[in-house]
Amino acid sequence: MHHSPQRQKIGIGTKHEQFLYMRATPALSWRLDPDDSLSDWTLRVTSSENPTMGQRYMHQNKDSSTSLSRSPLKSALKTYFVHKIVLGVGPRKSEFFTRLFKKNLEDSRDDASSCSVSKNVTKIDLLPSAAARFPAMLDYVYAAPGAPLDINTNDAVAMRHLASSFGIKDLFNETTDFINADLNPETAPLYLMEARKFKNDKVANSAIQTIAKKFQTVKMIALSQMPPHYLLEIVQSENLDRKNSDLFSSKIAAYCRCRQEEITLPLLKGLMNAENAPIIAEDESLYFLHLLISLGGEEDNDEKNLFSRCMSQAPTYLTKARDAAQNQSEISKAAYRQGRTSMEFYTNLPDRIKVHILEKATAICQEIDDGNKEIKPTIARGGMRAKKQVLRMKADMENMRSTYEKKVEYLQTRLQKKEEELLSASSSNVHA
């Protein structure tokens, strides 16, 4: 009987073959070398402040590459080597790329020669923050269903914009859920600014409503990130918390100090309208008067006008500010500094406004002094302080009157001298 030579057994299941199969091929990714991954499409992404992406504009250029950009001002080019089967057919496919690839296939069938010359390139122009998150969007599309989304507050709106622009439904739903869960008074200012960049009214309106409802508790560090016209949208919201006029005006004053170079007269009046702040915080009244006058605001006797509301509070605070500025040893350092600053605002006001405030402040101190004569001796110290304030303010008024009298006397002297010069000149002309 003939026996065939025994063959060496290296069959399935041997240790050698198990080792070979353990070294599995890496998952398909746009991050791999394009030659190794057999990439069949190229995305060239630029960023600019006025991108065309989002308008769904596209056309086929002469070399059959697809373009979504007409903006002349672009940043450095980023190139991504992708795969049509993932972007156009995969479980997390993009509706935008599906239509794009199908259109390219139809065009190539109509013109067989185009298949050989086509570069299969798509040019895309995005806002900088969206362009920065484009790799994360591709990672999401390439990942298996159920893989977690890499997202945070800073880039959530940009990711939602990419999901909407490229038609990735699951990504859109996940980013929307994240924003809804993450939106609160502290994060809402950032969401508002990002939403305005991408012209996303739904997210912007939700952010405005969130801030307006809890306006009194929003920290200044969050509010100060926003430009004034965004804050104006918030204070004009019907959802604005208007329970505490003092706290509201103090918060607006703090915001104006942070972004004073951007505050205009119309913005100031809009932020501090009578409905939101019927009563100005006493300790901010002199600041608002100073800011109003420096922006070209005029005096107005209308009770609802910002000037009148400040003037009604300024005299009361002036008495406290002067006391704080001149009694450092009896008060905290913060109160002393605030008093000194308020007195500087007062000093820089026009004289006619200072006189008006001073007269009212003197009357208030006089009332306090008169009232203290009838109360118990245990609070007589308050009456003595009020009396000192009255005397100081009366002295200020006398000094101001004296200054005005000297100015008038000086002007009268100059006028008289000019008249004499004119008479002398006219008499010389007559003799000549």
Sequence and secondary structure as in RCSB ss.txt:
>XXXX:A:sequence
MHHSPQRQKIGIGTKHEQFLYMRATPALSWRLDPDDSLSDWTLRVTSSENPTMGQRYMHQNKDSSTSLSRSPLKS
ALKTYFVHKIVLGVGPRKSEFFTRLFKKNLEDSRDDASSCSVSKNVTKIDLLPSAAARFPAMLDYVYAAPGAPLD
INTNDAVAMRHLASSFGIKDLFNETTDFINADLNPETAPLYLMEARKFKNDKVANSAIQTIAKKFQTVKMIALSQ
MPPHYLLEIVQSENLDRKNSDLFSSKIAAYCRCRQEEITLPLLKGLMNAENAPIIAEDESLYFLHLLISLGGEED
NDEKNLFSRCMSQAPTYLTKARDAAQNQSEISKAAYRQGRTSMEFYTNLPDRIKVHILEKATAICQEIDDGNKEI
KPTIARGGMRAKKQVLRMKADMENMRSTYEKKVEYLQTRLQKKEEELLSASSSNVHA
>XXXX:A:secstr
           TT HHHHHHHHS      TTS HHHHT  EEEEEEE SS  TTTT  EE TTS EEE   S   
  EEEEE HHHHHHSTT  HHHHHHHHHHHHHHHH TTHHHH   EEEEEE HHHHHTHHHHHHHHHS TT    
  TTTHHHHHHHHHHHT HHHHHHHHHHHHHH STTTHHHHHHHHHHTT HHHHHHHHHHHHHTGGGS HHHHTT
S HHHHHHHHTSTT   S HHHHHHHHHHHHHHTGGG  HHHHHHHT TTT SS  HHHHHHHHHHHHHTT    
  TTSHHHHHHHHHHHHHHHHHHHHH GGGS HHHHHHHHHHHHHHHTS HHHHHHHHHHHHHHHHHHHHHHTTS
 GGGHHHHHHHHHHHHHHHHHHHHHHHHHHHHHHHHHHHHHHHHHHHHHHHHHHHH 
